[in-house]
Amino acid sequence: MQDTLSNGILLGSIGHAHLEVMKASSIFGLKPRLGPFEQQVLEKLWKHGSATVRELLADGEIRQAYTTVMTTLNRLYKKGLLDRVAEGRAFRYTPHHTPEELQRVTTLDSIRQLLESGVPYSLPLSHMVEALSIHDARLLDELQLLVERKYRELHDQKKIREKH
């Protein structure tokens, strides 16, 4: 489910989601740092849309104990990755973000942390360029196009503000 940088530049609003994912982000990770079972549960919830513990266990794909699944869902809820509503004596859990939103927010937060780390801005940026060139040199061309597009957008916004 991990996309390349080209698919990692996604549209959407950070807003409230930015603060909620900060606890779970990792440096240059495209997803929050989750254990394998947390990831499995989150992916299953994305597939189902929402579910209770019993519903997640019903098809037999998850073989952990009821209490293990319940604890895992509670942890994901506390990390801000799930919403929940009471349903009888249980909770119904729903992912707070789509996979794409979560990837975007986590990536942006990781980059923000790097830029605020106290080292000169050029250092983390040069590391990113190096990592892209090692992974796939074509990504550098894509990065250049994205930077140029953003520069034009900011330049156009500045012109609009100067007119008013």
C-alpha positions, -999 to +999 in steps of 0.1 A: +000+000+000+030+023+001+030+047-028+059+064-045+064+101-041+045+107-073+014+093-056+023+106-022+016+142-032-021+142-025-047+169-022-067+175+009-069+195+040-044+190+069-063+210+096-073+189+125-059+157+111-023+171+113-024+173+151-040+138+155-014+120+134+017+137+149+018+111+177+021+083+152+044+097+125+078+084+117+107+101+099+101+100+062+076+072+068+046+073+045+025+058+073+025+063+110+047+038+129+023+009+134+029-026+144+020-054+120-013-062+137-023-025+140-017-022+103-037-053+096-066-041+117-065-006+101-065-021+066-094-043+074-113-013+087-105+006+055-119-023+035-151-026+057-157+011+063-166+005+099-168-025+123-171-037+158-146-062+173-170-091+166-175-081+130-137-079+125-134-114+139-164-129+121-147-139+088-118-157+106-090-136+088-080-122+122-071-150+146-062-130+177-084-130+209-113-107+212-095-087+239-064-083+218-085-069+189-103-046+213-071-033+228-056-028+194-086-008+183-085+013+214-048+021+208-056+031+172-084+053+186-061+069+211-036+076+183-063+096+165-065+071+137-100+058+144-133+073+154-158+053+176-194+054+187-210+033+213-232+006+199-249-014+227-221-026+250-194-023+223-179+003+201-182+007+163-149+019+149-144+039+117-111+050+102-106+088+108-086+091+075-086+074+041-052+057+034-043+086+011-051+113+037-032+094+064-002+091+040-003+128+031-006+140+067+021+117+080+045+126+052+040+163+057+045+160+094+077+140+089+091+167+066+080+194+090+099+177+118+130+174+096+128+211+087+124+221+123+152+199+136+176+227+139+199+217+110+201+240+080+171+235+057+194+224+028+206+193+047+172+174+049+164+186+014+197+173+000+190+140+018+156+138+002+171+145-033+197+118-027+171+093-016+150+100-047+180+097-070+190+063-055+154+050-057+146+062-092+162+091-110+130+098-128+115+110-095+139+140-096+123+151-129+089+147-112+101+166-082+113+194-104+079+197-121+061+197-087+084+224-074+080+245-105+042+241-104+041+252-067+064+281-074+040+293-102+010+289-079+027+309-051+038+336-076+002+338-090-012+341-054+013+369-047+002+388-078-035+385-067-027+399-033-007+428-047-038+438-069-060+441-038 
